[in-house]
Amino acid sequence: QKVSKHMTSKLVSHTLIEDKEIKLTRFFPKIVDPSTLKHGKPSPDIYLEAAKLLKLNPEGAGIEDAKAGVDAINAANEISIGIGNKDILKQADIVFSNTEKLTLDNIKKFTTII
């Protein structure tokens, strides 16, 4: 049975929030549950809500591997960092082919936000 992207996001969110054995929440000071938002990506709601929860101005950077996510970051007026195919993620400010290339030094080469 095929699971939609939306359902996958809900499952991942549920896992992060509820699963006590994985304990991923210790790495994230705040978690935005996408099911609580009025609009999903490519709306910037999830990035704006994350900035609000962290008491930050939404002017940093977001990392995404999907076009809708990059569009959401751009709509939030943040620096968009894409991970994956540069032809699909061409709207991203910076694109890395994989997460191994996603390092602070590599990001600094392309932006002055850090």
Secondary structure by P-SEA (a helix, b strand, c coil): ccccaaaaaaaaaaaacccccccccccccccccccccccccccaaaaaaaaaaacccccbbbbbccaaaaaaaaaaccbbbbcccccccccccccccccccccaaaaaaccccc
